[in-house]
């Protein structure tokens, strides 16, 4: 029968840790407060070699605020205008005959969770995903009409049409993409095919700079989601070609990640998230009519939802 040496080995490891010099790798493996371990682990005896500046012709750095800064609520549902895809294409055909090419505007609203960008988007019928926005009326100005569509979709009840300056809170930034519908069909492309001279619709995607805090309200028949970039990347099977291309569109920017106190906590290339944290899609509002405020757990998972 073999002797039990487990206890002896454990005591030997403990003695080795106690006698090891400060900063020795085995010290980091000893039981210690998580915050101290993470801080020490982020430091290295072998600092990286700093290359020459690599920010030529770079667009301005974008400042992102934490998801926990925003409050999300619900309002009356907004039923879809068309009962089917065929009905929607028929209405597009009627619009084109009277007003020409349809102009559609959608916004890419970006915040962050543990220094990883998240995109706010809508989910309809638990299956269909889309960005906030809609088509413009024939008489609408592009930017002002787009702000009105954003307010109709996301502004809290009682503010979208009162002229209280809600429109001014939407900062419409760069045009990140243009998608074209060549025919009265469901297919759209990020280019105009050579044989097409009269496209039926153009959809623009704009970067929307969110303020430090904001109250958003989503129709009850929809859900507002915060989707991490890594979930969108190369995921055309779930999100389609337009939404899965968003990580490519945002890759041109450098980001500053601001914490709840307004301090820059990280910037591109940034620092890693806490151990055990994995970005995931969060349901922010929709369906039950309750206002919610996203707050982070003490363990850094950010999964607590507090009704307000």
C-alpha positions as CSV (number, residue, x, y, z in Angstrom):
1,X,0.0,0.0,0.0
2,X,1.5,3.3,-1.1
3,X,2.1,6.0,1.6
4,X,-0.1,9.1,1.4
5,X,2.3,11.9,0.6
6,X,-0.4,14.5,-0.4
7,X,-0.2,16.3,3.0
8,X,3.6,16.4,2.9
9,X,3.7,17.8,-0.6
10,X,1.2,20.5,0.3
11,X,3.3,21.6,3.3
12,X,6.4,21.7,1.1
13,X,4.6,24.0,-1.3
14,X,3.5,26.3,1.5
15,X,7.1,26.5,2.8
16,X,8.4,27.3,-0.7
17,X,5.9,30.1,-1.1
18,X,6.7,31.6,2.3
19,X,10.5,31.6,1.7
20,X,10.4,32.7,-2.0
21,X,11.5,36.3,-2.7
22,X,9.0,39.0,-3.3
23,X,7.8,39.0,-7.0
24,X,8.6,35.4,-7.6
25,X,6.0,33.7,-9.8
26,X,5.0,31.3,-7.1
27,X,4.0,34.2,-5.0
28,X,1.4,35.1,-7.6
29,X,0.0,31.6,-7.3
30,X,-0.5,31.9,-3.6
31,X,-3.8,32.8,-2.1
32,X,-4.1,36.5,-2.2
33,X,-6.7,39.2,-2.7
34,X,-8.0,39.1,-6.3
35,X,-7.4,42.8,-6.8
36,X,-3.7,42.6,-5.8
37,X,-3.2,39.5,-7.9
38,X,-4.7,41.1,-11.0
39,X,-2.6,44.3,-10.4
40,X,0.6,42.3,-10.0
41,X,-0.2,40.1,-13.0
42,X,-0.7,43.2,-15.2
43,X,2.9,44.2,-14.5
44,X,5.9,42.6,-16.2
45,X,9.6,42.4,-15.6
46,X,9.9,42.4,-19.4
47,X,8.2,45.6,-20.7
48,X,7.1,45.6,-24.3
49,X,9.2,47.2,-27.0
50,X,7.4,50.4,-28.0
51,X,7.2,50.9,-31.8
52,X,7.2,54.2,-33.6
53,X,4.0,56.1,-33.7
54,X,1.3,54.3,-35.8
55,X,-1.6,56.7,-35.8
56,X,-1.2,58.4,-39.1
57,X,-4.4,59.5,-40.9
58,X,-6.4,58.1,-38.0
59,X,-9.9,59.4,-37.3
60,X,-10.5,61.1,-34.0
61,X,-10.6,58.8,-30.9
62,X,-14.1,57.8,-29.8
63,X,-15.0,58.0,-26.1
64,X,-17.3,55.2,-24.9
65,X,-19.3,55.2,-21.7
66,X,-20.3,52.2,-19.6
67,X,-23.5,50.4,-20.2
68,X,-24.4,50.9,-16.5
69,X,-24.7,54.7,-17.1
70,X,-27.8,54.2,-19.2
71,X,-31.4,53.7,-18.1
72,X,-33.7,51.6,-20.2
73,X,-37.5,51.5,-20.2
74,X,-40.5,50.5,-22.3
75,X,-43.4,52.2,-24.0
76,X,-46.4,51.3,-26.1
77,X,-45.7,48.8,-28.9
78,X,-45.1,49.9,-32.5
79,X,-46.5,47.2,-34.8
80,X,-44.7,46.6,-38.1
81,X,-46.3,48.5,-41.0
82,X,-46.4,45.4,-43.2
83,X,-47.7,41.9,-42.4
84,X,-45.3,40.2,-44.7
85,X,-42.1,40.7,-46.7
86,X,-44.2,40.8,-49.9
87,X,-46.3,43.6,-48.5
88,X,-43.2,45.5,-47.5
89,X,-41.7,45.2,-51.0
90,X,-45.0,46.2,-52.6
91,X,-45.0,49.4,-50.4
92,X,-41.4,50.1,-51.5
93,X,-42.5,49.8,-55.1
94,X,-45.3,52.3,-54.5
95,X,-42.9,54.7,-52.7
96,X,-40.4,54.5,-55.6
97,X,-43.1,55.2,-58.2
98,X,-44.1,58.4,-56.4
99,X,-40.9,59.7,-54.7
100,X,-38.0,57.8,-56.3
101,X,-35.3,55.9,-54.3
102,X,-36.2,55.3,-50.7
103,X,-33.7,56.8,-48.1
104,X,-33.2,54.8,-44.9
105,X,-31.1,55.8,-41.9
106,X,-30.0,53.5,-39.1
107,X,-27.7,54.3,-36.1
108,X,-24.8,52.3,-34.6
109,X,-25.1,53.2,-30.9
110,X,-22.0,52.1,-29.0
111,X,-21.2,51.8,-25.3
112,X,-18.9,49.5,-23.4
113,X,-18.9,46.7,-20.8
114,X,-15.6,46.0,-19.1
115,X,-13.8,47.9,-21.9
116,X,-15.3,45.9,-24.7
117,X,-17.6,47.7,-27.2
118,X,-21.3,46.7,-27.3
119,X,-23.8,47.7,-29.9
120,X,-27.4,48.6,-29.0
121,X,-29.8,47.0,-31.4
122,X,-33.5,45.9,-31.5
123,X,-34.8,42.4,-31.6
124,X,-38.3,41.8,-33.1
125,X,-40.3,38.6,-32.5
126,X,-37.3,37.0,-30.8
127,X,-35.7,36.4,-34.2
128,X,-35.2,39.5,-36.3
129,X,-32.4,42.0,-35.4
130,X,-32.1,45.5,-36.6
131,X,-30.5,48.8,-35.7
132,X,-32.5,51.8,-34.5
133,X,-33.8,54.0,-37.3
134,X,-36.2,53.8,-40.2
135,X,-36.9,55.1,-43.7
136,X,-37.2,58.9,-44.2
137,X,-40.3,60.6,-45.5
138,X,-40.0,62.1,-48.9
139,X,-39.9,65.7,-47.5
140,X,-37.5,64.9,-44.6
141,X,-34.0,66.4,-44.3
142,X,-31.5,63.6,-44.0
143,X,-30.0,64.3,-40.5
144,X,-33.1,66.0,-38.9
145,X,-35.4,63.3,-40.3
146,X,-33.1,60.6,-39.0
147,X,-33.1,62.2,-35.5
148,X,-36.9,62.2,-35.6
149,X,-36.9,58.5,-36.5
150,X,-34.5,57.7,-33.6
151,X,-36.8,59.6,-31.2
152,X,-39.9,57.7,-32.4
153,X,-38.1,54.5,-31.7
154,X,-36.1,55.2,-28.5
155,X,-37.1,58.4,-26.8
156,X,-39.1,58.1,-23.6
157,X,-42.9,58.8,-23.7
158,X,-43.8,62.4,-23.7
159,X,-40.5,63.7,-25.1
160,X,-40.2,62.7,-28.7
161,X,-42.5,65.5,-30.0
162,X,-42.4,68.2,-27.3
163,X,-39.6,70.2,-28.7
164,X,-37.6,70.0,-25.4
165,X,-34.3,69.6,-27.2
166,X,-34.3,65.8,-27.3
167,X,-33.1,65.9,-30.9
168,X,-30.0,67.8,-29.8
169,X,-28.9,64.9,-27.7
170,X,-28.4,62.7,-30.7
171,X,-24.9,63.3,-32.1
172,X,-25.0,61.9,-35.6
173,X,-21.4,61.1,-36.6
174,X,-19.7,59.5,-39.6
175,X,-21.5,57.6,-42.3
176,X,-20.0,54.1,-41.8
177,X,-21.7,52.2,-44.6
178,X,-24.1,52.5,-47.5
179,X,-26.2,49.5,-48.6
180,X,-28.0,49.5,-51.8
181,X,-31.2,47.6,-52.9
182,X,-30.9,47.3,-56.7
183,X,-34.4,45.8,-57.3
184,X,-37.7,45.2,-55.4
185,X,-36.2,42.3,-53.6
186,X,-34.8,41.5,-50.2
187,X,-31.2,41.5,-51.2
188,X,-29.0,44.6,-50.4
189,X,-25.3,45.1,-51.3
190,X,-22.5,47.4,-50.1
191,X,-22.1,48.5,-53.7
192,X,-24.2,49.2,-56.8
193,X,-24.0,46.5,-59.4
194,X,-22.6,47.7,-62.7
195,X,-25.8,47.0,-64.6
196,X,-28.0,49.0,-62.1
197,X,-28.6,52.7,-62.8
198,X,-31.7,53.2,-60.7
199,X,-31.4,51.6,-57.2
200,X,-34.6,51.3,-55.3
201,X,-33.3,52.0,-51.8
202,X,-30.2,53.3,-50.1
203,X,-29.6,52.5,-46.5
204,X,-27.0,54.5,-44.5
205,X,-25.5,53.4,-41.3
206,X,-24.2,56.3,-39.0
207,X,-22.1,56.2,-36.0
208,X,-24.1,57.7,-33.0
209,X,-22.0,59.2,-30.3
210,X,-23.9,58.5,-27.0
211,X,-23.6,61.0,-24.2
212,X,-22.3,60.1,-20.7
213,X,-25.9,59.1,-19.6
214,X,-29.2,58.8,-21.3
215,X,-32.7,57.4,-20.8
216,X,-33.9,55.2,-23.6
217,X,-37.4,53.6,-24.1
218,X,-38.1,50.7,-26.4
219,X,-41.6,49.7,-27.7
220,X,-43.0,46.7,-25.8
221,X,-43.2,44.5,-28.8
222,X,-39.4,44.8,-29.2
223,X,-36.3,44.1,-27.1
224,X,-33.3,46.4,-26.8
225,X,-30.1,44.4,-26.7
226,X,-26.5,45.2,-26.0
227,X,-24.5,42.9,-28.3
228,X,-20.6,42.7,-28.0
229,X,-18.6,43.1,-31.1
230,X,-17.1,39.6,-30.9
231,X,-20.6,38.2,-31.0
232,X,-21.4,40.1,-34.3
233,X,-18.0,39.4,-36.0
234,X,-18.4,36.9,-38.8
235,X,-21.8,35.8,-37.6
236,X,-23.9,36.2,-40.7
237,X,-25.9,33.1,-39.9
238,X,-27.5,34.9,-36.9
239,X,-27.2,38.6,-37.7
240,X,-27.0,38.8,-41.5
241,X,-24.3,40.5,-43.6
242,X,-25.1,44.1,-42.5
243,X,-24.9,43.7,-38.8
244,X,-22.1,41.2,-38.8
245,X,-20.0,43.7,-40.7
246,X,-20.2,46.3,-37.9
247,X,-16.9,45.2,-36.3
248,X,-15.2,45.9,-39.6
249,X,-16.8,49.3,-39.8
250,X,-15.7,50.3,-36.3
251,X,-12.1,48.9,-36.6
252,X,-11.0,52.3,-38.1
253,X,-11.5,54.0,-34.7
254,X,-9.5,54.0,-31.5
255,X,-11.6,54.0,-28.3
256,X,-11.3,55.5,-24.9
257,X,-13.3,53.5,-22.3
258,X,-14.6,55.7,-19.5
259,X,-15.7,54.4,-16.1
260,X,-18.8,55.5,-14.1
261,X,-16.8,58.3,-12.4
262,X,-15.9,59.8,-15.8
263,X,-12.3,58.7,-15.8
264,X,-10.6,57.0,-18.7
265,X,-10.1,53.5,-17.5
266,X,-8.5,52.1,-20.7
267,X,-7.9,53.0,-24.3
268,X,-6.9,51.2,-27.5
269,X,-5.1,48.8,-27.3
270,X,-6.6,48.7,-23.8
271,X,-6.4,46.2,-20.9
272,X,-8.0,42.9,-20.4
273,X,-11.4,42.3,-18.7
274,X,-11.5,40.8,-15.2
275,X,-10.8,37.0,-14.9
276,X,-13.8,35.0,-15.6
277,X,-15.7,37.7,-17.5
278,X,-17.0,36.8,-20.9
279,X,-18.9,39.5,-23.0
280,X,-22.4,38.4,-23.9
281,X,-25.6,39.8,-25.3
282,X,-27.7,41.6,-22.6
283,X,-31.5,42.2,-22.8
284,X,-31.8,45.8,-21.7
285,X,-35.6,46.4,-22.1
286,X,-38.7,45.2,-23.8
287,X,-41.8,43.0,-23.3
288,X,-42.8,43.6,-19.7
289,X,-43.1,47.4,-19.5
290,X,-40.6,47.8,-16.6
291,X,-37.9,50.4,-16.5
292,X,-34.5,48.9,-15.8
293,X,-31.1,50.2,-14.9
294,X,-28.1,48.1,-15.6
295,X,-25.8,47.7,-12.7
296,X,-22.7,45.6,-12.3
297,X,-22.3,42.7,-9.8
298,X,-19.5,42.8,-7.4
299,X,-18.1,39.8,-9.2
300,X,-17.8,41.9,-12.4
301,X,-20.3,39.9,-14.4
302,X,-22.6,42.8,-14.9
303,X,-25.7,40.6,-14.9
304,X,-27.8,42.3,-12.2
305,X,-30.9,44.1,-13.4
306,X,-32.6,46.5,-10.9
307,X,-36.2,47.6,-11.5
308,X,-36.6,51.3,-10.9
